[in-house]
Amino acid sequence: MIVPLASFTAIDCFCDEKGVINADLPTSHWDLQFDIEGEVTKIIVTTTYASEKDLQTVIEMGMKEGFNQGLDQLEELLKA
């Protein structure tokens, strides 16, 4: 669901090059909120998994580092 200039939700899953979902890997639900305060926009990201085991699986796959790297790249892009 997309609420322009406010938020969106999404489902994230692993798939192959043809878009076929890999049911053996966890699926996550994303909720992104945009909090606009003057010239600054705060992005609030909430990601949930069906179980703690699913969360642990993606952490072990490097999700935390990859997500932080993406945020760092976004910050650099916005500075330019």
C-alpha positions in Angstrom: 0.0 0.0 0.0 1.3 3.4 -0.9 0.3 6.7 0.7 2.0 9.4 -1.4 4.5 11.5 0.6 3.7 9.6 3.8 4.4 5.8 3.7 4.4 2.6 1.9 4.3 -1.1 2.8 5.9 -4.0 0.9 6.7 -7.7 1.1 10.3 -8.7 0.5 11.4 -12.2 -0.5 14.2 -14.0 -2.2 13.7 -15.2 -5.8 15.6 -16.4 -8.8 16.4 -14.5 -12.0 12.9 -15.4 -13.3 11.2 -14.0 -10.3 10.2 -17.4 -8.8 10.1 -17.0 -5.0 12.4 -19.2 -3.0 10.0 -20.6 -0.3 13.0 -22.0 1.6 14.2 -18.5 2.6 12.4 -16.0 4.9 9.9 -13.4 3.7 9.8 -10.0 5.4 7.1 -7.3 5.7 8.3 -3.7 5.4 6.6 -0.6 6.6 8.3 2.7 5.7 7.0 6.0 7.1 8.3 9.4 6.0 8.2 12.1 8.7 8.7 15.5 7.1 10.0 18.2 9.5 10.7 21.4 7.5 13.8 20.7 5.3 14.4 17.3 6.9 12.7 14.0 6.2 13.1 11.2 8.7 12.6 7.7 7.3 11.2 5.1 9.8 11.6 1.5 8.6 10.0 -1.4 10.4 10.7 -4.8 9.1 9.0 -7.9 10.5 9.5 -11.6 10.1 7.2 -14.6 10.8 9.6 -15.9 13.5 12.8 -15.2 15.3 14.4 -18.0 13.4 13.6 -16.2 10.1 15.2 -13.0 11.4 18.3 -14.9 12.6 18.6 -16.5 9.1 18.7 -13.1 7.3 21.1 -11.7 9.9 23.5 -14.6 9.3 23.2 -13.9 5.5 24.4 -10.3 6.1 21.1 -8.4 6.0 22.1 -5.9 8.7 25.4 -5.0 7.0 23.7 -4.8 3.6 20.9 -2.6 4.8 23.3 -0.2 6.6 25.4 -0.1 3.4 22.3 0.9 1.4 21.4 3.6 3.9 25.0 5.0 3.7 24.7 5.1 -0.1 21.3 6.9 0.2 22.8 9.4 2.5 25.7 10.1 0.2 23.3 10.4 -2.8 21.2 12.9 -0.9 24.2 15.0 0.0 25.2 15.4 -3.6 
